[in-house]
Amino acid sequence: MSLLLDVTRHPYSFRGDSPQPHVPEGKEKTWHEGLLGYVGGDPQLRDSAEAQMRMLGERCGIHLDYNVQTNWQPVDSQRVMLWARQFGKAELYMNSLARKHFEERTSASHRPTLLEAAEEAGLDVEAARAFLETDELRAEVWRSYGSTIHEKGIHSIPLFVFNSQLSDGGPFRSGKGRPTVVHGSGGQEEFLEVFDCLFLQVERSGNL
């Protein structure tokens, strides 16, 4: 059996759509430093959270590096994600960008990293460079920052919403039915169960 997945990512920021003070590229705090504010300034909680995420990453061959500089409203990287979508390469771009940012300490907030990820994804680098010099899709990113928190009540990520022919409702669609939602980083078994249930629902409906 098989399922066809159509992945759509929505720009998100923990800071929502409230603009933060401008920090020049290359002067941002590291992920390690930024997480301290996220846990209320408690170094022990920060270190514990890092250790937990590192352990989960190691299970699937991902070696997290918390010393990468981070912008909590990475507008440009998410603009390129939306731009890459029209060429069918958004996931390839995001896979490359995630590896560079979380493992190779080349920040997703820095334009050279975005262009390298675009090239790895098979996108036209000069077209991506020209795109970044415009304001195209900037408003869309900010709108998503606001709507995901204020309208849809999403306050933590990752959040996976699985729609099907039988459940086309939920936070990002206006159809009927209740989608399957996974909060947080689920394991292989959890996602396999989701896919099995989705397949059985569609199979029983006779829409295969």
C-alpha positions, 0 to 999 in steps of 0.5 A: 500500500502507499500514501501520497503526502503533500507537505505544506509548511507554515512560517512560525515564530515563538515571538509571533508577529511582534517585531523584535529589535534589529540585530545585524547579521552575524551579531545574533545570540546563539541557540544555546544563549537564546534557549535560556530566555525560553526556559525563564532564565534557568540554566539547569532547565536549559541544559536539561532541554538541550540534553533531551533534544540532543538524545532524540537527535542522536537516535536518528543520526542528527548531531545537534550543535547549540552554538549556532547563531539564531534569529527567532524571527528568521523571515528571510529563510522562510521567505525562501521556503515559500518561494521554493514551493512554487518550484516544488523544492521547498522540502529539499531546501528545508532539509538542507537548511536544517542540516546546515543550521542545526548540525553544521553551525551555519546559521539559517539567519545568514544569507550565505547559508540560505543561498547554499541551501537553495543551491543544494536543493537545485534552485537557481542561486542567482534567482534566489539572490535576486529574490532576497533583495526584494520584499516579495513574500515578506508580508506573507511570512509576518501574516503567518507569524501572527495567525498561527499564534493569535488565530490558531492558538499554536504556541509550540512546534513542531505541530503536524496536521494530517488531512485526508479526503475524509478529514479536510478541516483543522487549523489550516483548512476550512473543510469538514472532519477532524484531522489527525494532529501530532504535537511534538516530535513523535517517533517512527511508531507513532507516525507509522500508526498515523499513516496506517489509520489514514490509509484504512480510513480512505480504503474503507471509504472506497476512495482509493 
